[in-house]
Amino acid sequence: MAPNPDAGGQGAYLDGRPDRGGVGEGDDYGAGVPLLVTSTTVGNTSAGWTLNGGTPIRAKPQSGSLPAGGDALKPPHSASPRSPFPTAFASRALNLLSTTVASALQSSVHSFLASSLSVGSLTLRHAPPDAAAHAFGQPPAAAAAAGAPVATLTILHPSSFYARIAAAADIGFAEAYMAGEVVGGATPGVDDADALLAALRVLIANRDSGELSAGSLVLSRLTSRVAGLVHLVGHRNSLTGSARNVSAHYDLSNALFATFLGPSWTYSCGLWADGAATAAAAAVTATAAVAAAAAGGPPVAGRPPPPAAAAADAGATAARGGGGGGGLDEAQWRKLDVVIAKARLHPGCRVLEIGCGWGEFAIRAATATGCTVVGITLSVEQLELARQRAAAAGVAHLVTFELCDYRSVTGVYDRVVSIEMVEAVGAAFLPAYFAAVDKALAADGLAVLQVITVPEARWATYSTTSDFITKHVFPGGCCPSLAVLVAAMTASSSLSVEHVETFGPHYATTLAAWRARFVAAVGRGEVAAAGFNDTFVKKWLYYLVYCEAGFATRTLNVAQLVLGRAGNVGVLGGAPRGD
């Protein structure tokens, strides 16, 4: 932890590193927290001092003398060989200053954690030579006995780690992980994602209990508000802004997404074969299949409609929590089948998909029901691959993909489907989004949305600040609360909510499956071959784990909504006949 005043005038960092312009090639995350003062040396002579940025602090001249031209101060590089600040003294002063600042920041963060953590256990271990361990919250054994999370983090570069936390709280923690300054667990060099997940669960548990707040760190409170304002202004989802924001994530590389999405090519929450949410969803699918079989209508999800008795058995099995096994791809296809059933698609049905991704829903829906689908995206990479996949599946005559913003859609459709696209709209544009859906939907049409939501109680804070996701993963992104979503729909459309189903914990399982595939791909060298360095790998792992923790703790949720208009008896049906 030595200061770094060198002959080149580089900034002295709290962790002893010069300014590297970021933690990885092409990544602008900041390499540390710079001290304000650097020295410049010419030969063995101290030539003066400069602020970071190069502004000179000029030395006072000897008493009774003035430089030529009448200037009261002279520039650093023309300083007297007898500098009032010898290099040795300067080095000691900078070392003392950096040590003092680092100690103060560490104490501040430790005090913050000690006063904020009451649920679970978090231990911060410093790597040698310090090798100190600092425990916060409950004792590990007591936390484990109470069913609370227990976590250990190893800090490899304490000075820069604590500086990041003090300056930017949760974003600072993420950036420290990306920079390799902290790792999950007590053993550096191993897969640490599970340990990182445990640490995030500790932090979430205390935030949700009201104890943990970044506002308790004065500097972090200021930077959080500034970052939130910068995000809202700099990533506004206008027509041009949306295209830029979407491209920043989805145009990274199809090769990257292939490493963890797999053959289902679906980048949204899957529906797994256990739990109440899946049981209810499977029952909807079975009911739709019964109706289709009775009417001689189209099959559901590409499977022949079962006889009524078999469908009834399937519905009963679903109600008991069954429905079959399967992995990630099966969970994704199951989710798409439920959307198809809820949308009540049939041959000739005209479908608009807002946010078509790589085309999996459109291809599956057209194959299963004979409907026609127009899918829109703002990602050039998605568009190209979706078209190729539709052609390969033999449904190019039924499926069309276009590079188009939802606000520019023309035409009228029987159904509108939008699976986890609303998060890219932004709070300010939710009314415009629902107005566009309303305009595109036929009088007797239905819309089916799947959307990630935040709790109502967190909306005010979440919507006015920036976090790791909006800064480093999804610029312009915003997950609405359910109340905010419905309020925007009510204010700007004639639509009403006909059905709501939530299944947030299924997203934690989906994210864990994505993470396992991604880690395996990293091990095989596929991510590096796609052009992504170690810093990006850490960022992506943190993103997957960060989101998994949110859904596992029900801090985040995911919902499917069916929207229609009043009086739509023809599509939604009338009253049951009763006994």
LUMMARTOR-289872 format. One record per atom (N, C-alpha, C): x negated, y, z. Coordinates in steps of 0.05 Angstrom, whole numbers, plus 5000, padded with zeros to 4 digits. Layout:
BEGIN
XYZ/...
This chain:
BEGIN
498349765000/500050005000/498250255000/496450274981/494650504980/495750704960/495250964966/496051174947/494251154922/495151284901/493751244876/493151504862/491651694875/490851934861/488451874843/488851854817/486651774800/485952004781/483851954766/482852164748/484752234726/486752064721/488652124700/491052294710/491152344736/493352504746/496052354748/495952084750/498551934751/499751964779/502351914780/503751944806/502951724825/502751794851/502151594871/504751484882/505151224879/507751104887/507450974915/509750954928/509750854955/508750564956/508950414934/507950144935/505150124922/503850364917/501150364907/500950334877/503250344862/503050304833/503350564819/501850604797/502350834780/504950824766/505851044755/508451054740/508150874715/509750654714/509650474691/511950524672/513650724678/515850784660/518150594661/518250424681/520450234684/519449964693/521249794701/520349534711/519849334690/520549384666/520049194644/520049344618/518849224598/518749354572/521549404561/522049654556/524649724545/526849774566/526149734592/528149764614/527550014630/529450194632/529050444646/530350434674/529050274692/530150244718/528650404739/526350514732/524650654752/522850454765/520350524768/518350344779/517950374809/518950584821/518550634849/519350914856/518551004879/519251274887/516651434889/516251634871/513651774870/513351974893/510952004902/510252224920/510152474904/510252704918/510452954904/507753064895/505552964907/503053094903/501052894891/499552984871/497352824860/494953004857/492552884856/490153044853/488952984825/487453174816/486053144790/483053174796/481452994786/478652994792/477053024767/475053194767/473253224744/470453164755/469352944745/466752854756/467152794785/465452914803/465652874831/466953104845/468353274829/469453524840/472453514839/473653574862/476553594862/477453844847/478953814826/479654044809/482354164816/483654064837/486154194845/488353984849/490754074853/492953904859/495353974841/496953774834/499253824817/501653684829/503953804824/506453664830/507053464808/508653254815/509253064793/510753214772/510053164747/510953324725/508853504715/506553534730/504353684720/504153974729/506054074745/505954354753/503654394773/501654574767/499354594784/499954744810/498654654831/498554804856/495754924858/495455174854/492855294850/491455374876/488955334877/487455384901/487055684906/487055764931/486656044938/483656114933/482956344921/480156414916/478756484941/476056484940/474456574963/475156864970/474956914995/475657185005/473957394991/475357614983/473957844971/473357804941/474257594928/473757564900/476257524885/476357614860/478557564842/477457464816/478857284803/477957194777/478257414756/476757374734/476957574713/479757594703/480557844695/483257884685/485157964707/484257964732/485958054754/487857854765/487757594755/489557394766/488857324795/490857304811/490357254839/489656954843/490556774825/489856494827/488656404801/486956204803/485756094779/486655814774/486655724749/487655454743/485955234755/487155004759/485754784773/483154704760/482954684734/480554584721/478254784720/478755034730/476555224732/475955284761/476855094778/476455134807/473455124814/472855244837/470055244846/469254964853/466654884847/465654624855/465954564885/466154784901/466554744930/469554754936/470954534930/473854534934/474454534964/476554674972/477354665000/478654405008/479154234988/480353974994/478653754982/476653664996/474853444986/476453194980/475453044960/476952804952/477452604974/475552564991/475852375013/478052465032/478152715038/480252815055/482952785042/483052845016/485552825001/486552535002/484752344998/485552064998/486751985025/485452075046/486452005073/489152135078/489452385069/491952525073/494252395058/493752315033/495852185018/496551915029/494451765039/494951505051/496651535076/496151735092/497651785116/500551865109/500852035088/503452115080/505151885070/503951715052/505451495041/506251295063/504451245082/504951065104/507251175121/507151425127/509251555144/511951545130/512051615105/514551605090/515651325088/513951125082/514850855080/515950745106/514550815128/515450735154/518150855161/518551105154/521051245160/523351125144/522851065119/524950945102/525650665111/523650505119/524250235129/525850255155/525150435173/526650475198/529550555192/529850735173/532550825166/534350605156/533250435138/534750215127/535350005149/533349945165/533849755187/535949855207/535950105213/537950215231/540750195218/540850255192/543350235177/544449945178/542749755173/543649475174/544349385202/542849465222/543349385249/546049485259/546849725250/549349845259/551749765242/551149645218/553249585199/554049295197/552149115202/552648825199/553648705225/556048605225/557148465248/558248195241/558648145215/559747895205/557547755189/556947505196/554847355181/552047425191/550047315179/547247345187/545547405163/543847615165/541947685143/539247715155/537247565145/534447585154/532747695131/531247905136/529348015117/526547925125/525247765109/522547685115/520647835096/518547945108/516448075092/514347865084/513547875059/511447695050/508747775064/506847575066/504247645078/502947875063/501248035075/500147985102/501948075125/504048225120/505748315142/507148065155/508647915138/509947675147/511947715170/512947955174/514848015195/517647915186/519347855206/522047775200/523947955216/525948065203/527848245216/530648135212/532048075234/534747945233/536948145239/539148125224/541348305228/543948145228/545948255243/548548125245/548447905266/550047695262/550147485282/547747305280/547047165302/544946965300/545746755279/543946645264/544646465243/546346225252/545746105275/547345875284/550245965290/550546195303/553246285310/554846355285/553446475265/554846545240/555746295225/553946095224/554645845210/556945705224/556945705251/559045575266/561745715262/561745975257/564146125252/565046125223/563545985206/564145975178/563446225162/561746395174/560846635161/558246585145/557646745125/555346695108/552746745123/550646595117/548046615128/546046645105/544346845106/542546905083/539846995092/537846935076/535147025080/534047145054/532847375055/531447495032/528547535039/526847495019/523947545023/523147795007/521947985021/521248245009/518248235002/517648244977/514948234967/513548504967/515048714964/513848984963/515549164981/515049155007/516849295026/517149595021/514949735015/515250035013/517150114990/516849994967/518550064945/521449954949/521649714961/524249604966/525849784984/524749875007/526250045025/526850315013/525050414997/525450674984/527850654965/528150434950/530350404932/533050384948/533050234970/535450204985/536350474997/534350615008/535050875020/536151074999/535051054975/535851244954/538451164940/538950904937/541250824920/542750584930/542350494955/543950284968/544250044950/546649974942/547149724928/545849714900/545849944886/544449954860/541449924865/540450054886/537650024893/536849734899/538549594912/538049304918/537849144892/539749194874/539749054848/537149114833/536349364832/534049444817/531449334830/531449304857/529149184870/528948884862/531248754860/531248474852/530248454823/531148624806/530348624778/527348674775/526248844793/523448914792/521648704805/522848494818/521248294831/520248374858/521548574870/520648674896/521948514919/524148374913/525448214933/526547964919/526547734933/527547494922/529347364943/531147194934/532947054952/531546824965/532246764990/531046545004/528446615018/527246415031/524846455046/522346355030/522846235006/520546134991/520546254963/518846454959/518746584932/517846374911/518846424886/517946254864/519846024858/522045994872/523945794866/526545924857/528445764845/531045874837/532445984862/532846244862/533846374887/536646474884/538146394864/540746504859/542746444881/542646194892/544446124914/543946294939/541346344945/540646514968/541546794963/541246894939/542147164932/545247174935/546646974926/549546964929/550346984959/548946834976/549546845005/549047135016/546947265007/546347535017/548547725008/549447704983/551547874974/554247824989/554647574996/557147515011/557047635039/554647645051/554347785077/555048075074/553948205053/554448485049/557348545043/558648375027/561448415020/563148385045/562548185062/564148135086/564148375104/561848505106/561748735124/562748995111/562549015085/563849245071/566849225074/567948985070/570848955071/571948985099/570248945119/571048985147/570949275155/569849445137/569649725143/567049815156/565349615162/562849675176/560649785157/560449665134/558249725116/559049935095/557750155096/558350375076/555850505068/555450525041/553050665031/552950955040/555251065048/555351335057/553851385083/553251165097/551751185122/548851265117/547951215092/545251305084/545551565070/544551785082/545152055072/544252085043/541852005037/540852035009/542451864990/543151624999/544751444981/547451564976/548651694996/551351804992/551252024970/549152184970/548852394950/548352274923/546452084921/545851974894/548251814883/549751684901/552151534891/554151714878/554651944890/556652134878/555552244852/552952314851/551852424827/551852214805/551151954812/551151744792/553951694781/555951714799/558751674790/559551884770/558852134776/559552354758/558052324731/555552254732/554052214707/555251984691/556051774704/557351544690/559951634676/561651774691/564251844680/563952034656/561952214658/561552404636/560052274613/557952124619/556152024598/557251774584/559151634596/560151394584/563251404580/564151634574/567051674569/567951514545/570251374548/571151194527/572851324506/571751534494/572951654470/572551454447/573551524423/573251354400/570251284395/568551484396/565751434391/564451314416/565251404439/564051304464/564651014468/567150924462/567850644465/566150464447/565750544422/564150394404/561250364415/560250584426/557450574437/557350394462/559350424479/559350264504/559649964499/561449894481/561849614474/559349494461/558149644443/555749544429/553449494449/553249664470/551049644489/551049364503/553349244505/553448974518/553848754498/555948774482/556648544465/554948514440/553448714433/551548694411/548748624419/548348544444/545748474454/544548254436/546048034432/545147824414/547147594417/548147484395/549747244396/548247014407/545547014402/543946794412/543846794442/543947034455/544047044484/546646934495/548947014484/551546914494/551846614489/550646514467/550846234462/549546064484/547546174498/546146024518/547945944542/550146094547/551746024570/554745994563/555746104541/558546074534/559145794523/557245684508/557645424497/559645404475/560645164469/562345134445/565045264448/565945334472/568545474474/568345764467/566045884467/565546164459/567746354471/568146324497/570246484510/569046614535/569146884535/567747044555/569747164574/571246994588/573247074607/573746844626/575446894646/575846694667/577146444657/576046214662/577245964655/579345884676/580945684669/582945574687/582245294693/581345244718/580244984725/582544794734/581844534735/583944334738/584644274766/584244454785/585144414812/586044684823/587544684844/588544924856/591245004847/592545174863/595345254858/595645404832/593645574826/593945744801/594045564777/592245364775/592245184752/594845024751/595844934775/598244774775/600544934764/600845184772/603045354762/602745394732/600245454723/599745504695/600345254678/599445024688/599944774673/602944714671/604344794692/607244754692/608544924670/607545164666/608545334645/608045204618/605645094614/604944964589/606844724585/607344564606/609044334603/611844414596/612844634609/615544724603/615844814574/613744954564/613745044536/613744804517/612244594525/612144354508/614844214508/616244204531/618844084532/620744234513/620744494515/622544664498/621944614469/619344604462/618544574434/619444304424/619144094441/619943824432/622943804428/624443934446/627343924445/628344064420/626944274412/627844434389/626544344363/624844154365/623344064341/621444274332/620444444351/618744674344/615844594343/614044794344/611244754341/609944624365/607744494362/606344384385/604944604401/604144544425/602644724441/599744664440/598144854433/595244834433/594144604416/595544554394/594444364375/594944074381/596444024402/597043744409/599943694401/600543454391/603343384385/605043424409/607443534407/609143564430/609943294442/609643254468/610242994479/613242954481/614142714483/616942674489/617742804515/620342874517/621243024540/620542884566/620742624568/620142484593/617142514600/615442474579/612642504584/611842784593/613242984580/612643264588/613543314616/615843194624/616743234651/614843114671/613742884664/611742754681/609242934684/608443064661/606143234661/606643474679/609043584678/609743814695/609743734725/610743494731/610743404759/607843364769/606143254752/603343214759/602043484765/602643684748/601543954752/602544074778/605044034784/606144144809/604844024834/603743774831/602343654854/599443734854/598643904836/595843994836/594043834818/595143664801/593543514783/593143654756/592943504735/592743624709/590143554695/588643374706/586243274691/583743424699/581443314692/578943424700/577743584677/575143584675/573743724653/571943944664/570144034646/568244234653/569044514644/567044684639/567444954632/569044994607/568244854586/569644884560/572644794562/573044584577/575844494581/577444704596/576144824616/577445034632/578145274614/576445344596/576945564577/579245494558/579245264547/581345184528/584045164543/583945074568/586445054584/587545334588/585845524594/586745804596/588045914571/586745864548/587845954523/590445814517/590745564523/593245424519/595545554535/594845634560/596945764577/597746034565/595846184554/596446434541/598246394517/597546184501/599246114478/602046054486/602345904508/604945824518/606546064528/605146244543/606546474554/607346664532/605846684511/606446854488/608746734471/609346484474/611446354459/611046374429/608646294421/607946324393/609346104376/609746164351/611045974333/610046034304/610645854285/609745904257/610846164247/609146314234/609946574223/609946804242/609446744268/609246964288/606847134282/607247394282/605047584276/603847674302/601147614306/599847664332/597547874328/597448064345/595248254346/593648184371/591048124368/589348074391/587448314394/587748464416/586048694422/583648594438/581348604426/578948494439/578648194433/578048134408/578147854399/575647694406/573547814416/571147664422/570047534398/569247274401/568147124379/570246954366/572847014371/574946894355/576246644366/575546554390/576546284398/579546284402/580746494415/583646494418/585046494391/584246664373/585546684347/585446424332/583146294332/582846044318/584545824331/584545814357/586145604371/589145654368/589945904370/592845974367/593845904339/592345984319/593145934291/593145634285/591145494295/591045204291/593345064304/594045154328/596045014344/598945074335/599445324327/602245404322/602845494294/600845544278/601445644251/602045944251/601546084273/601846374273/599646504257/600046764251/597846924239/596847114260/594247154260/592947324280/591147534267/591347784276/589447994269/587948054295/585447994295/583748054318/581948294313/581848474333/580248714330/578048724352/575748834344/573448854362/571849104354/570149204372/568349414365/565449314364/565149054366/562448934365/561848814338/559748914325/558948814299/558148524300/556648454322/555748174325/558047984328/560048064345/562347894348/563947854322/564248074308/565848074283/564647874263/562047884259/560747704240/561047414247/560547344272/560747064280/563646964281/565547144289/568347064290/569346984262/568547144242/569347084214/568146824205/565646764212/564446514204/565846284217/566546304243/567746094257/570646034247/572146244240/574746204229/574646054202/572746124186/572445994160/571645694164/569845654184/569045374189/571345204200/573145334215/575445194226/577745154206/577445274183/579545244162/582045404166/581745634182/584145804187/583746084177/581846124159/581346394149/583746514135/585546344125/588046444112/590046544133/589746464158/591546544179/590446754198/587746774199/586446944218/584747164204/585047404213/583547634202/582147784225/579647844222/578248004243/577348264231/577748484247/577048744238/575448904259/573749084249/572349264267/574149504270/575549524293/577649724296/578049784325/578450034332/579250124359/582250084363/583050014387/585949974392/587650214385/586450454387/587950694381/588350744351/586950584335/587150614306/588750394293/590050224308/591650004297/594050104283/594649984260/597150044245/598749784242/601249814237/602949574233/604449504258/606349314255/608049224277/607648924280/607448824305/606948544310/609048424329/609448164327/611248024345/610047984373/607447954373/606147914399/603548074400/602748164423/600148284428/598848124450/596448034446/594847894466/592248044471/591548074496/589048214503/587848084527/585647934523/584447774545/581947914555/582148034578/579848164591/578548374573/580248534560/579248764545/579949024559/582049024576/582949264589/580649394606/578849224616/576649324632/574749514617/574849504590/573149684574/574649934566/577149964575/578750204567/577950444583/577550414609/577050644627/579650754638/579550844663/581950934677/583351164662/581851344652/582951584638/584451504613/583851274601/585051204575/587150974578/587750894602/589850684606/592450764594/593451014597/595951094584/595751064554/593551144542/593251124513/593250824504/592150654521/592050374514/594950254514/596550314534/599250204535/601050334514/600450584508/601950714486/601450574459/598950494455/598150344431/599550074430/599549934453/600949674454/603849704448/605049904460/607949954456/608550014427/606850174414/607250244386/606950004368/605149824374/604549594356/606549364360/608049364382/609749144389/612549174378/613548964365/616348964355/618348994378/620749064371/622849124392/623248884410/623148634399/623548394415/620948254420/618748394420/616048274422/615248234451/613148084454/611948034481/608948094479/607848184502/605048224504/604048064528/601747934524/600447774545/597647884550/597247974575/594648094582/593347924604/590647894602/589047794624/587148014632/587048074658/585448304667/584248264694/581748354697/580448354724/581448594739/582048554765/583148774781/581448804807/581549044817/580349104843/582549144864/582049114889/584149164909/585049454910/587549494916/588749764917/587149934936/586349824959/585049974980/582250084971/581049954951/578450034943/578450214918/580750254906/580950384880/579750664881/580450824901/579651104902/576551134903/575250964918/572350964920/571050854894/572050624886/570950484862/571150654837/573350794833/573850944809/572251204807/571051284828/569551544828/566551504832/565551264834/562751214838/561751014817/559151014814/557850814796/556850584812/556750344800/555550114813/553749974794/552649744803/550749604786/551949524759/554449434759/555649344734/555849574714/556849804722/557250024704/554650154695/552550134712/550050254705/548350074687/548449814692/546549634679/547749424661/550449374662/551649154647/553849254629/555849384639/558149474623/558449774625/556949934610/557450224611/560250294602/561550464617/564250534611/566350354622/565450134635/567349934645/568850034670/571249934674/572850004698/575049804701/574949654723/577049454729/579249594744/581649614734/583849754748/584949594771/586349724789/587949584808/590549524795/592049324805/594549254793/596549484793/596549634815/598449864816/597750074796/595150134792/594250334772/595050234744/594649974739/595349864713/598349904707/599949824726/602849834721/603850124719/602550304735/603350584734/602750704707/600450634695/599750734669/601650624648/602350364650/604250244631/606950384633/607850434657/610550564661/610550844650/608450984654/608351264646/608151304615/607151104601/606451154573/607850954554/609550784563/610850584546/613650514555/614950354538/617650254546/617449974556/615049884562/614649604571/615249564601/615849324608/616149254636/614848984641/614248924666/612848674673/614948454676/614548234662/616348004663/615147774680/612547764682/611247544696/608447624704/607547554728/604847594737/603747344750/601247274744/599947044757/597047114762/596147064786/593347124793/591846864799/589246864792/587646624797/584646694800/584146914815/581447014818/579346814826/579746634846/577646444853/576646274830/578346234810/577446074786/575246214772/575046484775/572846624762/570146564775/570246524801/567746454815/566646194804/568346004799/567545744788/566545784759/567945944744/567046004716/564246134716/563846324733/561246464734/559046274743/559646104762/557645904771/556845724748/558745644731/558145474708/556545634687/557245884683/555646044664/552746064675/552446114701/549746144712/548145894709/549345654714/547945404711/546945364682/548645434663/547845414635/545645604628/545845854638/543846054632/541145984644/541145884669/538645804682/537345584666/538945384658/537845164642/536645264615/538045464603/537045574578/534445724582/534245864605/531646004611/529445794614/530045574627/528045364630/527145244604/528945234585/528245124559/526945324540/526745574550/525445784534/527245914513/529845854514/531645954494/532146254497/532246354522/532746634527/530346804518/527946714524/525546854515/525346844484/526146624472/526046604443/528046794430/530146864445/532147064435/531247344439/528847384451/527647654453/528047794480/528747644501/529347764527/527147694547/526147894562/523847854580/524847784608/522847744626/523547654653/525247854669/524848114664/526448314677/529348294669/529848244643/532548204634/533747954646/532247744648/533247494660/534147544689/532547694704/533347754731/535847924732/536048114714/538448284712/540948114707/540647924688/542947764680/543747574702/541747464716/542347284739/543747444761/542747684766/544047844787/546947914779/547347974754/550048034744/551947794749/551147554742/552847324745/553347264774/551247284791/551547224819/553247444833/552747694826/554247924837/557247894832/557947824808/560747784802/561947534815/560347324816/561247074829/561947134859/560247284872/560747354900/563347504903/563847684885/566347844886/568847674884/568847484865/571247324862/571447104884/569147004892/569146794913/570346904939/569947154944/570847284969/573547424965/574747394942/577247524934/577147824936/574747934933/574348224931/575248314903/574948134883/575948174856/578047964850/579848024832/581847834825/582147844794/583547644783/584147644755/587147574752/588547704735/591347664732/592147634703/594147474698/595547464672/598247594675/598947774657/601547914657/602947864631/605547814632/607147804609/608948054609/608748214587/610248464586/612348444563/614648564568/616748574548/618348824551/620648824539/622449054541/625148954553/626549134565/629149074577/631048964555/632648764562/634548654544/633548454524/631148364527/629948174508/630847884515/633347834513/634447564519/633747374497/633547464473/633047284451/630347134453/628347264464/625747134467/625347024495/626147174515/625647094543/627846914554/630146904541/632346734550/634146874570/636446754574/638446874592/638546724618/640746744632/641046624658/641246324656/640246174676/640545884676/643545804680/644245574670/647045484671/647845404699/645945314715/646645234742/647944954742/648744864766/649944594769/652944594760/
